[in-house]
């Protein structure tokens, strides 16, 4: 393998929070049998890493074009509140920090706009108000559908509820739209062509996909196609979604992912 090819992959993955160097990329490739090395290299070629800068631009463009919003409170239509989606250990709080940065809302005078789920009942929301739930990606739609009854109860009004994402898959968009009243806003719509195992993904043929799945089973036998069978190769700079192929992110005794979800620490 030519050094310039390794350099291209290093460049491709440079935005990831723990970007792999040439040695780590080579070690990842070495986990594949020799006859499958070409497949592995082609997989590296299609992995997309979305930088924090791209996320910032998406969040900025959303709020800049949001109907009824203005940074000047006197010019807004109704009240606006922003909530990190999910628990404290999930991606929502991190994405709220990026959202504030993207929209120049870091000053303490804007703190009252950012609330927690538990705060919603005390706000006395009305149909004139808007609540923006901020997260990174909806892969399977499980979280949004699971939380919706709680959100609905806490809002207790006709306030507009928006789920702001960087990406949504075709699977989750359909589920969330049918099972909740959340309005989805996102930068990237990941269609069937973004699911490696779907027929619309033509990067690999059926036999090649079967080989890749075999390695994915080694990396994570419980979710060989990624959580929710999403088959993604779409990565966010701060963390690889668990909906991605496990050979990309799994880090265990059987496999070392190229872009692990959690940074491995030395013993």
C-alpha positions as CSV (number, residue, x, y, z in Angstrom):
1,X,0.0,0.0,0.0
2,X,1.4,3.4,-1.0
3,X,2.2,6.0,1.7
4,X,0.2,8.6,-0.1
5,X,-2.9,6.4,0.3
6,X,-2.3,6.3,4.1
7,X,-1.9,10.0,4.0
8,X,-5.2,10.4,2.3
9,X,-6.9,8.5,5.1
10,X,-5.1,10.4,7.8
11,X,-6.4,13.6,6.1
12,X,-9.9,12.2,5.7
13,X,-10.2,11.4,9.5
14,X,-8.4,14.5,10.7
15,X,-11.5,16.0,12.2
16,X,-12.2,13.1,14.5
17,X,-11.6,13.8,18.2
18,X,-9.0,11.0,18.4
19,X,-7.8,10.9,14.7
20,X,-5.9,7.8,13.7
21,X,-2.3,8.1,12.4
22,X,-0.8,5.9,9.8
23,X,0.2,3.2,12.3
24,X,-3.3,2.9,13.7
25,X,-4.8,2.8,10.2
26,X,-2.4,0.0,9.2
27,X,-3.2,-1.9,12.4
28,X,-6.9,-1.7,11.6
29,X,-6.3,-3.0,8.1
30,X,-4.2,-5.8,9.4
31,X,-7.3,-7.3,11.2
32,X,-8.6,-8.3,7.8
33,X,-7.6,-11.4,5.9
34,X,-5.3,-10.6,3.0
35,X,-8.0,-11.4,0.4
36,X,-10.3,-8.9,2.1
37,X,-7.8,-6.0,2.4
38,X,-9.1,-4.3,-0.7
39,X,-12.7,-4.3,0.8
40,X,-11.4,-2.7,4.0
41,X,-9.5,0.0,2.0
42,X,-12.6,0.8,0.0
43,X,-14.6,1.1,3.2
44,X,-12.1,3.7,4.5
45,X,-12.7,5.6,1.3
46,X,-16.4,6.1,1.9
47,X,-16.5,6.9,5.6
48,X,-17.7,10.4,6.1
49,X,-16.5,12.4,9.1
50,X,-18.5,15.6,9.8
51,X,-16.4,18.2,11.5
52,X,-17.6,20.4,14.4
53,X,-17.3,23.3,12.0
54,X,-19.9,21.7,9.7
55,X,-22.2,21.1,12.8
56,X,-21.8,24.8,13.8
57,X,-22.8,26.0,10.3
58,X,-25.8,23.7,10.3
59,X,-27.0,25.0,13.7
60,X,-26.3,28.6,12.7
61,X,-28.3,28.3,9.4
62,X,-31.2,26.7,11.2
63,X,-31.7,29.4,13.7
64,X,-30.9,32.2,11.3
65,X,-33.8,31.0,9.1
66,X,-36.2,29.9,11.9
67,X,-39.6,31.6,11.5
68,X,-40.3,33.8,14.5
69,X,-36.8,33.8,16.0
70,X,-34.8,36.9,16.6
71,X,-31.7,37.4,18.8
72,X,-33.6,40.5,20.2
73,X,-36.3,39.2,22.5
74,X,-38.6,42.1,21.6
75,X,-38.6,41.0,18.0
76,X,-39.4,37.3,18.6
77,X,-42.8,35.7,18.1
78,X,-43.6,33.9,21.4
79,X,-41.0,32.6,23.8
80,X,-38.2,30.3,22.7
81,X,-36.4,27.6,24.8
82,X,-33.6,25.2,23.9
83,X,-33.1,21.8,25.5
84,X,-30.3,19.2,25.2
85,X,-32.0,16.0,24.1
86,X,-31.4,13.0,26.3
87,X,-29.5,12.5,29.6
88,X,-26.5,14.2,30.9
89,X,-24.2,11.4,29.7
90,X,-25.5,11.6,26.1
91,X,-24.7,13.9,23.2
92,X,-27.4,16.5,23.8
93,X,-25.5,18.7,26.3
94,X,-22.4,18.7,24.1
95,X,-24.5,19.7,21.1
96,X,-26.1,22.5,23.1
97,X,-22.6,24.0,23.7
98,X,-22.0,23.9,19.9
99,X,-25.4,25.4,19.3
100,X,-24.7,28.3,21.6
101,X,-21.4,28.9,20.0
102,X,-22.8,28.8,16.5
103,X,-25.5,31.3,17.3
104,X,-23.5,33.7,19.5
105,X,-25.6,32.8,22.5
106,X,-22.8,32.1,25.0
107,X,-23.3,35.2,27.0
108,X,-24.9,34.8,30.5
109,X,-27.8,37.0,29.4
110,X,-29.0,34.2,27.2
111,X,-28.8,31.5,29.9
112,X,-32.6,31.7,30.6
113,X,-33.2,30.4,27.0
114,X,-31.5,27.1,27.8
115,X,-33.5,24.8,30.1
116,X,-33.8,21.1,31.1
117,X,-36.7,18.8,30.5
118,X,-37.6,19.0,34.1
119,X,-38.0,22.8,33.8
120,X,-40.7,22.7,31.0
121,X,-43.8,22.4,33.3
122,X,-42.9,25.6,35.2
123,X,-42.7,27.7,32.0
124,X,-46.4,27.7,31.3
125,X,-45.9,27.1,27.6
126,X,-48.6,28.2,25.1
127,X,-49.2,27.7,21.4
128,X,-47.2,30.8,20.7
129,X,-44.0,29.3,22.2
130,X,-41.3,27.1,20.6
131,X,-39.1,24.5,22.2
132,X,-36.0,23.3,20.3
133,X,-34.6,19.9,21.4
134,X,-31.0,19.7,20.3
135,X,-29.1,16.5,19.5
136,X,-26.6,15.1,17.0
137,X,-28.2,12.3,15.0
138,X,-31.3,10.2,15.0
139,X,-30.4,6.8,13.7
140,X,-33.1,4.3,14.8
141,X,-35.5,6.9,16.2
142,X,-35.7,4.9,19.5
143,X,-34.8,7.8,21.8
144,X,-37.2,10.3,20.3
145,X,-40.1,7.9,20.3
146,X,-39.3,6.8,23.8
147,X,-39.1,10.3,25.2
148,X,-42.0,11.8,23.3
149,X,-44.8,10.8,25.8
150,X,-42.7,12.4,28.6
151,X,-42.0,15.5,26.5
152,X,-45.7,15.8,25.6
153,X,-46.7,15.6,29.2
154,X,-44.1,18.2,30.3
155,X,-44.9,20.7,27.6
156,X,-48.7,20.3,28.3
157,X,-49.6,22.7,25.6
158,X,-49.7,23.3,21.8
159,X,-46.2,24.8,21.8
160,X,-44.2,23.9,18.7
161,X,-41.6,21.2,19.5
162,X,-38.6,20.9,17.1
163,X,-36.0,18.2,17.1
164,X,-32.8,19.9,15.8
165,X,-30.2,17.4,14.5
166,X,-27.1,17.3,12.4
167,X,-28.4,14.1,10.7
168,X,-31.5,11.9,10.5
169,X,-31.7,8.5,8.8
170,X,-34.6,7.4,6.6
171,X,-35.5,4.9,9.3
172,X,-35.7,7.3,12.1
173,X,-37.4,10.1,10.1
174,X,-40.3,7.8,9.3
175,X,-40.6,6.5,12.9
176,X,-40.4,9.9,14.5
177,X,-42.9,11.5,12.0
178,X,-45.4,8.7,12.6
179,X,-45.1,8.3,16.3
180,X,-44.5,11.9,17.6
181,X,-45.4,15.5,16.9
182,X,-41.7,16.6,16.8
183,X,-40.8,18.7,13.8
184,X,-37.4,17.4,12.5
185,X,-34.8,19.9,11.3
186,X,-31.4,18.7,10.2
187,X,-28.4,19.4,8.1
188,X,-28.0,15.9,6.5
189,X,-30.8,13.4,5.5
190,X,-29.2,10.0,5.3
191,X,-31.2,8.0,2.8
192,X,-31.2,4.3,1.9
193,X,-27.9,4.8,0.0
194,X,-26.2,5.6,3.4
195,X,-27.2,2.1,4.8
196,X,-24.4,-0.1,3.6
197,X,-26.6,-3.2,3.6
198,X,-29.4,-1.6,1.6
199,X,-29.7,-2.4,-2.1
200,X,-29.5,1.3,-2.8
201,X,-26.0,1.4,-1.4
202,X,-23.9,0.4,-4.5
203,X,-20.4,0.9,-3.0
204,X,-20.2,-2.9,-2.5
205,X,-22.0,-5.8,-4.1
206,X,-24.0,-8.4,-2.2
207,X,-21.2,-10.8,-1.7
208,X,-18.9,-8.1,-0.5
209,X,-21.5,-6.8,1.9
210,X,-21.7,-10.4,3.3
211,X,-18.0,-10.4,3.9
212,X,-18.1,-7.1,5.7
213,X,-20.9,-8.2,7.8
214,X,-18.8,-11.2,8.9
215,X,-16.2,-8.9,10.3
216,X,-18.9,-6.8,11.9
217,X,-20.2,-9.8,13.7
218,X,-16.7,-10.3,15.1
219,X,-16.6,-6.7,16.3
220,X,-20.1,-6.8,17.8
221,X,-22.2,-10.0,17.5
222,X,-25.2,-8.3,19.0
223,X,-25.4,-5.4,16.5
224,X,-23.4,-6.4,13.4
225,X,-25.2,-3.9,11.3
226,X,-24.9,-1.1,13.9
227,X,-27.6,-0.3,16.4
228,X,-31.1,-0.4,14.8
229,X,-29.6,-2.2,11.8
230,X,-28.8,1.3,10.3
231,X,-25.5,0.2,8.6
232,X,-24.1,3.7,8.7
233,X,-20.6,4.9,7.7
234,X,-21.4,8.5,8.8
235,X,-19.3,9.8,11.7
236,X,-19.5,12.9,13.8
237,X,-16.3,14.5,15.0
238,X,-17.1,14.2,18.7
239,X,-18.2,10.6,18.6
240,X,-19.0,7.8,16.1
241,X,-22.7,7.0,16.3
242,X,-23.5,3.4,17.5
243,X,-25.6,3.1,14.4
244,X,-22.4,2.9,12.4
245,X,-20.8,-0.4,11.3
246,X,-19.1,-1.8,14.5
247,X,-15.9,-2.4,12.6
248,X,-15.6,1.4,12.5
249,X,-16.1,2.1,16.2
250,X,-16.0,-1.1,18.3
251,X,-13.1,-1.4,20.7
252,X,-12.9,-4.7,22.6
253,X,-10.8,-7.9,22.8
254,X,-12.0,-9.1,19.4
255,X,-11.7,-5.8,17.5
256,X,-10.0,-2.4,17.4
257,X,-12.1,0.2,15.6
258,X,-10.6,2.8,13.4
259,X,-12.7,5.6,15.0
260,X,-13.7,4.3,18.5
261,X,-16.7,5.8,20.2
262,X,-14.6,6.1,23.4
263,X,-11.0,7.1,23.6
264,X,-9.0,4.0,24.7
265,X,-6.8,4.9,27.7
266,X,-3.5,3.2,28.7
267,X,-3.6,0.7,31.5
